[in-house]
Amino acid sequence: MKNIIWGIVLLLIIGWVLGFVVFKILGAVIHLLLILAIVLVIYNWLNNKKST
């Protein structure tokens, strides 16, 4: 199971590096989507804390 997780991590890092170095525009879009996802997770987490 650890080999599968390390394989996924390695693929994500390689994809991130390629997106950042090779495809500058695509890399910027990926970074924006990651930031948006983090903001939405924090927003949902704060909303769930307030409702309980």
GURODO-890860 format. One record per atom (N, C-alpha, C, CB): residue in three letters; residue number from 1; atom name; x, y, z. Coordinates in steps of 0.001 Angstrom, whole numbers, padded with zeros to 6 digits. Glycine has a CB too. Layout:
<bavo><rest>ALA</rest><nr>NUM</nr><atom>CA</atom><px>X</px><py>Y</py><pz>Z</pz></bavo>
...
This chain:
<bavo><rest>MET</rest><nr>1</nr><atom>N</atom><px>000823</px><py>-001201</py><pz>000000</pz></bavo>
<bavo><rest>MET</rest><nr>1</nr><atom>CA</atom><px>000000</px><py>000000</py><pz>000000</pz></bavo>
<bavo><rest>MET</rest><nr>1</nr><atom>C</atom><px>000865</px><py>001262</py><pz>000000</pz></bavo>
<bavo><rest>MET</rest><nr>1</nr><atom>CB</atom><px>-000935</px><py>000000</py><pz>001210</pz></bavo>
<bavo><rest>LYS</rest><nr>2</nr><atom>N</atom><px>001999</px><py>001214</py><pz>000738</pz></bavo>
<bavo><rest>LYS</rest><nr>2</nr><atom>CA</atom><px>002877</px><py>002391</py><pz>000765</pz></bavo>
<bavo><rest>LYS</rest><nr>2</nr><atom>C</atom><px>003451</px><py>002679</py><pz>-000614</pz></bavo>
<bavo><rest>LYS</rest><nr>2</nr><atom>CB</atom><px>004015</px><py>002189</py><pz>001773</pz></bavo>
<bavo><rest>ASN</rest><nr>3</nr><atom>N</atom><px>003721</px><py>001620</py><pz>-001393</pz></bavo>
<bavo><rest>ASN</rest><nr>3</nr><atom>CA</atom><px>004267</px><py>001823</py><pz>-002735</pz></bavo>
<bavo><rest>ASN</rest><nr>3</nr><atom>C</atom><px>003276</px><py>002563</py><pz>-003628</pz></bavo>
<bavo><rest>ASN</rest><nr>3</nr><atom>CB</atom><px>004640</px><py>000480</py><pz>-003368</pz></bavo>
<bavo><rest>ILE</rest><nr>4</nr><atom>N</atom><px>002003</px><py>002261</py><pz>-003481</pz></bavo>
<bavo><rest>ILE</rest><nr>4</nr><atom>CA</atom><px>000985</px><py>002930</py><pz>-004288</pz></bavo>
<bavo><rest>ILE</rest><nr>4</nr><atom>C</atom><px>000899</px><py>004405</py><pz>-003908</pz></bavo>
<bavo><rest>ILE</rest><nr>4</nr><atom>CB</atom><px>-000390</px><py>002247</py><pz>-004111</pz></bavo>
<bavo><rest>ILE</rest><nr>5</nr><atom>N</atom><px>000925</px><py>004685</py><pz>-002615</pz></bavo>
<bavo><rest>ILE</rest><nr>5</nr><atom>CA</atom><px>000845</px><py>006074</py><pz>-002156</pz></bavo>
<bavo><rest>ILE</rest><nr>5</nr><atom>C</atom><px>002061</px><py>006861</py><pz>-002622</pz></bavo>
<bavo><rest>ILE</rest><nr>5</nr><atom>CB</atom><px>000730</px><py>006133</py><pz>-000622</pz></bavo>
<bavo><rest>TRP</rest><nr>6</nr><atom>N</atom><px>003257</px><py>006269</py><pz>-002496</pz></bavo>
<bavo><rest>TRP</rest><nr>6</nr><atom>CA</atom><px>004460</px><py>006950</py><pz>-002956</pz></bavo>
<bavo><rest>TRP</rest><nr>6</nr><atom>C</atom><px>004442</px><py>007147</py><pz>-004468</pz></bavo>
<bavo><rest>TRP</rest><nr>6</nr><atom>CB</atom><px>005700</px><py>006164</py><pz>-002545</pz></bavo>
<bavo><rest>GLY</rest><nr>7</nr><atom>N</atom><px>003865</px><py>006202</py><pz>-005202</pz></bavo>
<bavo><rest>GLY</rest><nr>7</nr><atom>CA</atom><px>003738</px><py>006359</py><pz>-006647</pz></bavo>
<bavo><rest>GLY</rest><nr>7</nr><atom>C</atom><px>002825</px><py>007518</py><pz>-007011</pz></bavo>
<bavo><rest>GLY</rest><nr>7</nr><atom>CB</atom><px>003218</px><py>005080</py><pz>-007268</pz></bavo>
<bavo><rest>ILE</rest><nr>8</nr><atom>N</atom><px>001717</px><py>007633</py><pz>-006302</pz></bavo>
<bavo><rest>ILE</rest><nr>8</nr><atom>CA</atom><px>000786</px><py>008743</py><pz>-006547</pz></bavo>
<bavo><rest>ILE</rest><nr>8</nr><atom>C</atom><px>001441</px><py>010066</py><pz>-006200</pz></bavo>
<bavo><rest>ILE</rest><nr>8</nr><atom>CB</atom><px>-000512</px><py>008563</py><pz>-005732</pz></bavo>
<bavo><rest>VAL</rest><nr>9</nr><atom>N</atom><px>002137</px><py>010113</py><pz>-005063</pz></bavo>
<bavo><rest>VAL</rest><nr>9</nr><atom>CA</atom><px>002834</px><py>011337</py><pz>-004661</pz></bavo>
<bavo><rest>VAL</rest><nr>9</nr><atom>C</atom><px>003874</px><py>011726</py><pz>-005702</pz></bavo>
<bavo><rest>VAL</rest><nr>9</nr><atom>CB</atom><px>003501</px><py>011157</py><pz>-003287</pz></bavo>
<bavo><rest>LEU</rest><nr>10</nr><atom>N</atom><px>004633</px><py>010756</py><pz>-006181</pz></bavo>
<bavo><rest>LEU</rest><nr>10</nr><atom>CA</atom><px>005652</px><py>011026</py><pz>-007189</pz></bavo>
<bavo><rest>LEU</rest><nr>10</nr><atom>C</atom><px>005030</px><py>011553</py><pz>-008485</pz></bavo>
<bavo><rest>LEU</rest><nr>10</nr><atom>CB</atom><px>006462</px><py>009760</py><pz>-007472</pz></bavo>
<bavo><rest>LEU</rest><nr>11</nr><atom>N</atom><px>003925</px><py>010950</py><pz>-008917</pz></bavo>
<bavo><rest>LEU</rest><nr>11</nr><atom>CA</atom><px>003250</px><py>011428</py><pz>-010130</pz></bavo>
<bavo><rest>LEU</rest><nr>11</nr><atom>C</atom><px>002724</px><py>012844</py><pz>-009958</pz></bavo>
<bavo><rest>LEU</rest><nr>11</nr><atom>CB</atom><px>002103</px><py>010495</py><pz>-010502</pz></bavo>
<bavo><rest>LEU</rest><nr>12</nr><atom>N</atom><px>002172</px><py>013154</py><pz>-008798</pz></bavo>
<bavo><rest>LEU</rest><nr>12</nr><atom>CA</atom><px>001660</px><py>014506</py><pz>-008560</pz></bavo>
<bavo><rest>LEU</rest><nr>12</nr><atom>C</atom><px>002790</px><py>015532</py><pz>-008539</pz></bavo>
<bavo><rest>LEU</rest><nr>12</nr><atom>CB</atom><px>000885</px><py>014555</py><pz>-007240</pz></bavo>
<bavo><rest>ILE</rest><nr>13</nr><atom>N</atom><px>003915</px><py>015172</py><pz>-007932</pz></bavo>
<bavo><rest>ILE</rest><nr>13</nr><atom>CA</atom><px>005050</px><py>016101</py><pz>-007905</pz></bavo>
<bavo><rest>ILE</rest><nr>13</nr><atom>C</atom><px>005604</px><py>016320</py><pz>-009306</pz></bavo>
<bavo><rest>ILE</rest><nr>13</nr><atom>CB</atom><px>006157</px><py>015575</py><pz>-006978</pz></bavo>
<bavo><rest>ILE</rest><nr>14</nr><atom>N</atom><px>005737</px><py>015244</py><pz>-010071</pz></bavo>
<bavo><rest>ILE</rest><nr>14</nr><atom>CA</atom><px>006221</px><py>015375</py><pz>-011448</pz></bavo>
<bavo><rest>ILE</rest><nr>14</nr><atom>C</atom><px>005263</px><py>016229</py><pz>-012273</pz></bavo>
<bavo><rest>ILE</rest><nr>14</nr><atom>CB</atom><px>006391</px><py>013984</py><pz>-012098</pz></bavo>
<bavo><rest>GLY</rest><nr>15</nr><atom>N</atom><px>003961</px><py>015986</py><pz>-012126</pz></bavo>
<bavo><rest>GLY</rest><nr>15</nr><atom>CA</atom><px>002974</px><py>016788</py><pz>-012847</pz></bavo>
<bavo><rest>GLY</rest><nr>15</nr><atom>C</atom><px>003021</px><py>018249</py><pz>-012454</pz></bavo>
<bavo><rest>GLY</rest><nr>15</nr><atom>CB</atom><px>001591</px><py>016247</py><pz>-012607</pz></bavo>
<bavo><rest>TRP</rest><nr>16</nr><atom>N</atom><px>003222</px><py>018507</py><pz>-011154</pz></bavo>
<bavo><rest>TRP</rest><nr>16</nr><atom>CA</atom><px>003293</px><py>019886</py><pz>-010692</pz></bavo>
<bavo><rest>TRP</rest><nr>16</nr><atom>C</atom><px>004527</px><py>020582</py><pz>-011255</pz></bavo>
<bavo><rest>TRP</rest><nr>16</nr><atom>CB</atom><px>003306</px><py>019936</py><pz>-009163</pz></bavo>
<bavo><rest>VAL</rest><nr>17</nr><atom>N</atom><px>005677</px><py>019890</py><pz>-011225</pz></bavo>
<bavo><rest>VAL</rest><nr>17</nr><atom>CA</atom><px>006913</px><py>020479</py><pz>-011743</pz></bavo>
<bavo><rest>VAL</rest><nr>17</nr><atom>C</atom><px>006791</px><py>020732</py><pz>-013242</pz></bavo>
<bavo><rest>VAL</rest><nr>17</nr><atom>CB</atom><px>008119</px><py>019560</py><pz>-011450</pz></bavo>
<bavo><rest>LEU</rest><nr>18</nr><atom>N</atom><px>006242</px><py>019772</py><pz>-013972</pz></bavo>
<bavo><rest>LEU</rest><nr>18</nr><atom>CA</atom><px>006060</px><py>019978</py><pz>-015415</pz></bavo>
<bavo><rest>LEU</rest><nr>18</nr><atom>C</atom><px>005096</px><py>021122</py><pz>-015687</pz></bavo>
<bavo><rest>LEU</rest><nr>18</nr><atom>CB</atom><px>005549</px><py>018693</py><pz>-016083</pz></bavo>
<bavo><rest>GLY</rest><nr>19</nr><atom>N</atom><px>004031</px><py>021191</py><pz>-014923</pz></bavo>
<bavo><rest>GLY</rest><nr>19</nr><atom>CA</atom><px>003078</px><py>022280</py><pz>-015101</pz></bavo>
<bavo><rest>GLY</rest><nr>19</nr><atom>C</atom><px>003683</px><py>023632</py><pz>-014782</pz></bavo>
<bavo><rest>GLY</rest><nr>19</nr><atom>CB</atom><px>001867</px><py>022053</py><pz>-014240</pz></bavo>
<bavo><rest>PHE</rest><nr>20</nr><atom>N</atom><px>004590</px><py>023653</py><pz>-013808</pz></bavo>
<bavo><rest>PHE</rest><nr>20</nr><atom>CA</atom><px>005201</px><py>024918</py><pz>-013411</pz></bavo>
<bavo><rest>PHE</rest><nr>20</nr><atom>C</atom><px>006312</px><py>025341</py><pz>-014367</pz></bavo>
<bavo><rest>PHE</rest><nr>20</nr><atom>CB</atom><px>005750</px><py>024809</py><pz>-012000</pz></bavo>
<bavo><rest>VAL</rest><nr>21</nr><atom>N</atom><px>007097</px><py>024384</py><pz>-014853</pz></bavo>
<bavo><rest>VAL</rest><nr>21</nr><atom>CA</atom><px>008265</px><py>024706</py><pz>-015671</pz></bavo>
<bavo><rest>VAL</rest><nr>21</nr><atom>C</atom><px>007921</px><py>024728</py><pz>-017160</pz></bavo>
<bavo><rest>VAL</rest><nr>21</nr><atom>CB</atom><px>009384</px><py>023698</py><pz>-015411</pz></bavo>
<bavo><rest>VAL</rest><nr>22</nr><atom>N</atom><px>007244</px><py>023695</py><pz>-017634</pz></bavo>
<bavo><rest>VAL</rest><nr>22</nr><atom>CA</atom><px>007022</px><py>023548</py><pz>-019066</pz></bavo>
<bavo><rest>VAL</rest><nr>22</nr><atom>C</atom><px>005809</px><py>024359</py><pz>-019535</pz></bavo>
<bavo><rest>VAL</rest><nr>22</nr><atom>CB</atom><px>006836</px><py>022074</py><pz>-019417</pz></bavo>
<bavo><rest>PHE</rest><nr>23</nr><atom>N</atom><px>004708</px><py>024199</py><pz>-018846</pz></bavo>
<bavo><rest>PHE</rest><nr>23</nr><atom>CA</atom><px>003477</px><py>024863</py><pz>-019253</pz></bavo>
<bavo><rest>PHE</rest><nr>23</nr><atom>C</atom><px>003164</px><py>025968</py><pz>-018248</pz></bavo>
<bavo><rest>PHE</rest><nr>23</nr><atom>CB</atom><px>002297</px><py>023848</py><pz>-019355</pz></bavo>
<bavo><rest>LYS</rest><nr>24</nr><atom>N</atom><px>003741</px><py>027130</py><pz>-018461</pz></bavo>
<bavo><rest>LYS</rest><nr>24</nr><atom>CA</atom><px>003595</px><py>028211</py><pz>-017483</pz></bavo>
<bavo><rest>LYS</rest><nr>24</nr><atom>C</atom><px>002134</px><py>028616</py><pz>-017296</pz></bavo>
<bavo><rest>LYS</rest><nr>24</nr><atom>CB</atom><px>004416</px><py>029424</py><pz>-017915</pz></bavo>
<bavo><rest>ILE</rest><nr>25</nr><atom>N</atom><px>001376</px><py>028712</py><pz>-018367</pz></bavo>
<bavo><rest>ILE</rest><nr>25</nr><atom>CA</atom><px>-000024</px><py>029116</py><pz>-018248</pz></bavo>
<bavo><rest>ILE</rest><nr>25</nr><atom>C</atom><px>-000821</px><py>028033</py><pz>-017535</pz></bavo>
<bavo><rest>ILE</rest><nr>25</nr><atom>CB</atom><px>-000631</px><py>029405</py><pz>-019638</pz></bavo>
<bavo><rest>LEU</rest><nr>26</nr><atom>N</atom><px>-000617</px><py>026794</py><pz>-017937</pz></bavo>
<bavo><rest>LEU</rest><nr>26</nr><atom>CA</atom><px>-001322</px><py>025684</py><pz>-017292</pz></bavo>
<bavo><rest>LEU</rest><nr>26</nr><atom>C</atom><px>-000901</px><py>025563</py><pz>-015837</pz></bavo>
<bavo><rest>LEU</rest><nr>26</nr><atom>CB</atom><px>-001052</px><py>024362</py><pz>-018035</pz></bavo>
<bavo><rest>GLY</rest><nr>27</nr><atom>N</atom><px>000360</px><py>025809</py><pz>-015545</pz></bavo>
<bavo><rest>GLY</rest><nr>27</nr><atom>CA</atom><px>000844</px><py>025780</py><pz>-014166</pz></bavo>
<bavo><rest>GLY</rest><nr>27</nr><atom>C</atom><px>000161</px><py>026839</py><pz>-013316</pz></bavo>
<bavo><rest>GLY</rest><nr>27</nr><atom>CB</atom><px>002353</px><py>025981</py><pz>-014129</pz></bavo>
<bavo><rest>ALA</rest><nr>28</nr><atom>N</atom><px>-000037</px><py>028011</py><pz>-013878</pz></bavo>
<bavo><rest>ALA</rest><nr>28</nr><atom>CA</atom><px>-000721</px><py>029082</py><pz>-013151</pz></bavo>
<bavo><rest>ALA</rest><nr>28</nr><atom>C</atom><px>-002170</px><py>028706</py><pz>-012880</pz></bavo>
<bavo><rest>ALA</rest><nr>28</nr><atom>CB</atom><px>-000655</px><py>030400</py><pz>-013938</pz></bavo>
<bavo><rest>VAL</rest><nr>29</nr><atom>N</atom><px>-002809</px><py>028081</py><pz>-013853</pz></bavo>
<bavo><rest>VAL</rest><nr>29</nr><atom>CA</atom><px>-004199</px><py>027653</py><pz>-013665</pz></bavo>
<bavo><rest>VAL</rest><nr>29</nr><atom>C</atom><px>-004285</px><py>026586</py><pz>-012577</pz></bavo>
<bavo><rest>VAL</rest><nr>29</nr><atom>CB</atom><px>-004788</px><py>027114</py><pz>-014991</pz></bavo>
<bavo><rest>ILE</rest><nr>30</nr><atom>N</atom><px>-003345</px><py>025648</py><pz>-012570</pz></bavo>
<bavo><rest>ILE</rest><nr>30</nr><atom>CA</atom><px>-003343</px><py>024611</py><pz>-011546</pz></bavo>
<bavo><rest>ILE</rest><nr>30</nr><atom>C</atom><px>-003151</px><py>025232</py><pz>-010170</pz></bavo>
<bavo><rest>ILE</rest><nr>30</nr><atom>CB</atom><px>-002244</px><py>023572</py><pz>-011826</pz></bavo>
<bavo><rest>HIS</rest><nr>31</nr><atom>N</atom><px>-002253</px><py>026192</py><pz>-010059</pz></bavo>
<bavo><rest>HIS</rest><nr>31</nr><atom>CA</atom><px>-002035</px><py>026847</py><pz>-008777</pz></bavo>
<bavo><rest>HIS</rest><nr>31</nr><atom>C</atom><px>-003289</px><py>027603</py><pz>-008328</pz></bavo>
<bavo><rest>HIS</rest><nr>31</nr><atom>CB</atom><px>-000838</px><py>027805</py><pz>-008866</pz></bavo>
<bavo><rest>LEU</rest><nr>32</nr><atom>N</atom><px>-003943</px><py>028276</py><pz>-009245</pz></bavo>
<bavo><rest>LEU</rest><nr>32</nr><atom>CA</atom><px>-005180</px><py>028981</py><pz>-008896</pz></bavo>
<bavo><rest>LEU</rest><nr>32</nr><atom>C</atom><px>-006260</px><py>028003</py><pz>-008431</pz></bavo>
<bavo><rest>LEU</rest><nr>32</nr><atom>CB</atom><px>-005690</px><py>029795</py><pz>-010098</pz></bavo>
<bavo><rest>LEU</rest><nr>33</nr><atom>N</atom><px>-006376</px><py>026867</py><pz>-009102</pz></bavo>
<bavo><rest>LEU</rest><nr>33</nr><atom>CA</atom><px>-007366</px><py>025872</py><pz>-008693</pz></bavo>
<bavo><rest>LEU</rest><nr>33</nr><atom>C</atom><px>-007037</px><py>025290</py><pz>-007320</pz></bavo>
<bavo><rest>LEU</rest><nr>33</nr><atom>CB</atom><px>-007447</px><py>024751</py><pz>-009730</pz></bavo>
<bavo><rest>LEU</rest><nr>34</nr><atom>N</atom><px>-005756</px><py>025072</py><pz>-007040</pz></bavo>
<bavo><rest>LEU</rest><nr>34</nr><atom>CA</atom><px>-005359</px><py>024582</py><pz>-005725</pz></bavo>
<bavo><rest>LEU</rest><nr>34</nr><atom>C</atom><px>-005685</px><py>025597</py><pz>-004638</pz></bavo>
<bavo><rest>LEU</rest><nr>34</nr><atom>CB</atom><px>-003869</px><py>024256</py><pz>-005708</pz></bavo>
<bavo><rest>ILE</rest><nr>35</nr><atom>N</atom><px>-005419</px><py>026864</py><pz>-004897</pz></bavo>
<bavo><rest>ILE</rest><nr>35</nr><atom>CA</atom><px>-005739</px><py>027907</py><pz>-003915</pz></bavo>
<bavo><rest>ILE</rest><nr>35</nr><atom>C</atom><px>-007246</px><py>027997</py><pz>-003717</pz></bavo>
<bavo><rest>ILE</rest><nr>35</nr><atom>CB</atom><px>-005175</px><py>029275</py><pz>-004363</pz></bavo>
<bavo><rest>LEU</rest><nr>36</nr><atom>N</atom><px>-008011</px><py>027924</py><pz>-004792</pz></bavo>
<bavo><rest>LEU</rest><nr>36</nr><atom>CA</atom><px>-009465</px><py>027956</py><pz>-004689</pz></bavo>
<bavo><rest>LEU</rest><nr>36</nr><atom>C</atom><px>-009985</px><py>026773</py><pz>-003883</pz></bavo>
<bavo><rest>LEU</rest><nr>36</nr><atom>CB</atom><px>-010095</px><py>027962</py><pz>-006079</pz></bavo>
<bavo><rest>ALA</rest><nr>37</nr><atom>N</atom><px>-009425</px><py>025598</py><pz>-004112</pz></bavo>
<bavo><rest>ALA</rest><nr>37</nr><atom>CA</atom><px>-009850</px><py>024417</py><pz>-003376</pz></bavo>
<bavo><rest>ALA</rest><nr>37</nr><atom>C</atom><px>-009544</px><py>024562</py><pz>-001888</pz></bavo>
<bavo><rest>ALA</rest><nr>37</nr><atom>CB</atom><px>-009171</px><py>023169</py><pz>-003937</pz></bavo>
<bavo><rest>ILE</rest><nr>38</nr><atom>N</atom><px>-008385</px><py>025092</py><pz>-001548</pz></bavo>
<bavo><rest>ILE</rest><nr>38</nr><atom>CA</atom><px>-008039</px><py>025285</py><pz>-000137</pz></bavo>
<bavo><rest>ILE</rest><nr>38</nr><atom>C</atom><px>-008961</px><py>026296</py><pz>000516</pz></bavo>
<bavo><rest>ILE</rest><nr>38</nr><atom>CB</atom><px>-006586</px><py>025740</py><pz>000002</pz></bavo>
<bavo><rest>VAL</rest><nr>39</nr><atom>N</atom><px>-009255</px><py>027380</py><pz>-000182</pz></bavo>
<bavo><rest>VAL</rest><nr>39</nr><atom>CA</atom><px>-010168</px><py>028392</py><pz>000363</pz></bavo>
<bavo><rest>VAL</rest><nr>39</nr><atom>C</atom><px>-011551</px><py>027799</py><pz>000590</pz></bavo>
<bavo><rest>VAL</rest><nr>39</nr><atom>CB</atom><px>-010262</px><py>029607</py><pz>-000582</pz></bavo>
<bavo><rest>LEU</rest><nr>40</nr><atom>N</atom><px>-012038</px><py>027009</py><pz>-000356</pz></bavo>
<bavo><rest>LEU</rest><nr>40</nr><atom>CA</atom><px>-013363</px><py>026403</py><pz>-000202</pz></bavo>
<bavo><rest>LEU</rest><nr>40</nr><atom>C</atom><px>-013401</px><py>025394</py><pz>000942</pz></bavo>
<bavo><rest>LEU</rest><nr>40</nr><atom>CB</atom><px>-013783</px><py>025726</py><pz>-001498</pz></bavo>
<bavo><rest>VAL</rest><nr>41</nr><atom>N</atom><px>-012333</px><py>024632</py><pz>001125</pz></bavo>
<bavo><rest>VAL</rest><nr>41</nr><atom>CA</atom><px>-012280</px><py>023685</py><pz>002241</pz></bavo>
<bavo><rest>VAL</rest><nr>41</nr><atom>C</atom><px>-012324</px><py>024433</py><pz>003567</pz></bavo>
<bavo><rest>VAL</rest><nr>41</nr><atom>CB</atom><px>-011005</px><py>022812</py><pz>002159</pz></bavo>
<bavo><rest>ILE</rest><nr>42</nr><atom>N</atom><px>-011560</px><py>025513</py><pz>003679</pz></bavo>
<bavo><rest>ILE</rest><nr>42</nr><atom>CA</atom><px>-011561</px><py>026297</py><pz>004920</pz></bavo>
<bavo><rest>ILE</rest><nr>42</nr><atom>C</atom><px>-012922</px><py>026936</py><pz>005140</pz></bavo>
<bavo><rest>ILE</rest><nr>42</nr><atom>CB</atom><px>-010465</px><py>027380</py><pz>004885</pz></bavo>
<bavo><rest>TYR</rest><nr>43</nr><atom>N</atom><px>-013532</px><py>027454</py><pz>004091</pz></bavo>
<bavo><rest>TYR</rest><nr>43</nr><atom>CA</atom><px>-014855</px><py>028076</py><pz>004202</pz></bavo>
<bavo><rest>TYR</rest><nr>43</nr><atom>C</atom><px>-015894</px><py>027060</py><pz>004677</pz></bavo>
<bavo><rest>TYR</rest><nr>43</nr><atom>CB</atom><px>-015283</px><py>028680</py><pz>002849</pz></bavo>
<bavo><rest>ASN</rest><nr>44</nr><atom>N</atom><px>-015896</px><py>025870</py><pz>004068</pz></bavo>
<bavo><rest>ASN</rest><nr>44</nr><atom>CA</atom><px>-016849</px><py>024834</py><pz>004480</pz></bavo>
<bavo><rest>ASN</rest><nr>44</nr><atom>C</atom><px>-016586</px><py>024371</py><pz>005905</pz></bavo>
<bavo><rest>ASN</rest><nr>44</nr><atom>CB</atom><px>-016784</px><py>023642</py><pz>003527</pz></bavo>
<bavo><rest>TRP</rest><nr>45</nr><atom>N</atom><px>-015325</px><py>024271</py><pz>006290</pz></bavo>
<bavo><rest>TRP</rest><nr>45</nr><atom>CA</atom><px>-014969</px><py>023861</py><pz>007644</pz></bavo>
<bavo><rest>TRP</rest><nr>45</nr><atom>C</atom><px>-015468</px><py>024886</py><pz>008661</pz></bavo>
<bavo><rest>TRP</rest><nr>45</nr><atom>CB</atom><px>-013444</px><py>023679</py><pz>007770</pz></bavo>
<bavo><rest>LEU</rest><nr>46</nr><atom>N</atom><px>-015300</px><py>026187</py><pz>008360</pz></bavo>
<bavo><rest>LEU</rest><nr>46</nr><atom>CA</atom><px>-015760</px><py>027229</py><pz>009270</pz></bavo>
<bavo><rest>LEU</rest><nr>46</nr><atom>C</atom><px>-017292</px><py>027251</py><pz>009335</pz></bavo>
<bavo><rest>LEU</rest><nr>46</nr><atom>CB</atom><px>-015220</px><py>028603</py><pz>008829</pz></bavo>
<bavo><rest>ASN</rest><nr>47</nr><atom>N</atom><px>-017970</px><py>027044</py><pz>008222</pz></bavo>
<bavo><rest>ASN</rest><nr>47</nr><atom>CA</atom><px>-019434</px><py>027030</py><pz>008229</pz></bavo>
<bavo><rest>ASN</rest><nr>47</nr><atom>C</atom><px>-019977</px><py>025855</py><pz>009036</pz></bavo>
<bavo><rest>ASN</rest><nr>47</nr><atom>CB</atom><px>-019970</px><py>026971</py><pz>006799</pz></bavo>
<bavo><rest>ASN</rest><nr>48</nr><atom>N</atom><px>-019343</px><py>024700</py><pz>008948</pz></bavo>
<bavo><rest>ASN</rest><nr>48</nr><atom>CA</atom><px>-019793</px><py>023545</py><pz>009713</pz></bavo>
<bavo><rest>ASN</rest><nr>48</nr><atom>C</atom><px>-019555</px><py>023751</py><pz>011194</pz></bavo>
<bavo><rest>ASN</rest><nr>48</nr><atom>CB</atom><px>-019088</px><py>022282</py><pz>009240</pz></bavo>
<bavo><rest>LYS</rest><nr>49</nr><atom>N</atom><px>-018495</px><py>024452</py><pz>011569</pz></bavo>
<bavo><rest>LYS</rest><nr>49</nr><atom>CA</atom><px>-018234</px><py>024723</py><pz>012985</pz></bavo>
<bavo><rest>LYS</rest><nr>49</nr><atom>C</atom><px>-019288</px><py>025670</py><pz>013562</pz></bavo>
<bavo><rest>LYS</rest><nr>49</nr><atom>CB</atom><px>-016824</px><py>025322</py><pz>013168</pz></bavo>
<bavo><rest>LYS</rest><nr>50</nr><atom>N</atom><px>-019710</px><py>026652</py><pz>012780</pz></bavo>
<bavo><rest>LYS</rest><nr>50</nr><atom>CA</atom><px>-020695</px><py>027628</py><pz>013259</pz></bavo>
<bavo><rest>LYS</rest><nr>50</nr><atom>C</atom><px>-022073</px><py>026995</py><pz>013413</pz></bavo>
<bavo><rest>LYS</rest><nr>50</nr><atom>CB</atom><px>-020775</px><py>028820</py><pz>012300</pz></bavo>
<bavo><rest>SER</rest><nr>51</nr><atom>N</atom><px>-022415</px><py>026057</py><pz>012549</pz></bavo>
<bavo><rest>SER</rest><nr>51</nr><atom>CA</atom><px>-023767</px><py>025471</py><pz>012581</pz></bavo>
<bavo><rest>SER</rest><nr>51</nr><atom>C</atom><px>-023950</px><py>024463</py><pz>013701</pz></bavo>
<bavo><rest>SER</rest><nr>51</nr><atom>CB</atom><px>-024073</px><py>024804</py><pz>011262</pz></bavo>
<bavo><rest>THR</rest><nr>52</nr><atom>N</atom><px>-022846</px><py>023923</py><pz>014237</pz></bavo>
<bavo><rest>THR</rest><nr>52</nr><atom>CA</atom><px>-022994</px><py>022923</py><pz>015310</pz></bavo>
<bavo><rest>THR</rest><nr>52</nr><atom>C</atom><px>-022886</px><py>023531</py><pz>016674</pz></bavo>
<bavo><rest>THR</rest><nr>52</nr><atom>CB</atom><px>-021961</px><py>021841</py><pz>015173</pz></bavo>
